[in-house]
């Protein structure tokens, strides 16, 4: 997949350090929702860690108070479309309209357009988009963020132990780790996240915003 989707970000520069430590990035897709996002925010706050949330515009409208908390606690947000749609099933124009709707929701709910953070971030739901969609999104100035460590937290067959083992095996400096704040993943994500953070910190990683 990394060879197919050139021009997108799968992993940050491994040579980038923070206070001499290797850097990793925690990301969460699909929220904000009451079943998962507040508990995830509680865990991040407990460990004084910041993460990047790829938000669904419709969920911002439904749960603006949760979205506001994401921002108030210093996390970054990226665009994950308004309806969480798979790009390969939609025309270019329809897909871009959904992205624009999500951006409008982000803007409406009191976030200046990426103030002080450079270009906007975009992650395609399911990691799927056509080559025309990818090109158009890049032309709009977004950085398309995918991942190099997938936790599979949405999969009921993956226990917290198995998810942690994946992270321990594949994480390296510059890694972008993919979690979800969704109903489907909530129990497993909430169970494993403290263990992941503790393992990363114990092994000398600095956890940073994208």
Secondary structure, 3 states (H helix, E strand, C coil): CCCCCCCCECECCCCCEECCEEEEEEEEECCCCCCCHHHHHHHHHHCCCCCEEEECHHHHHHCHHHHHHHHHCCCEEEECCCCCCCHHHCCHHHHHHHHHHHHHHHHHCCCCCCCCCCCCEECCHHHCCCHHHHHHHHHCCCEEECCCEECCCCCCCCCHHHHHHHHHHHCCCCEEEEEECCCCCHHHHHHHHHHHHHHHHHCCEEECCC
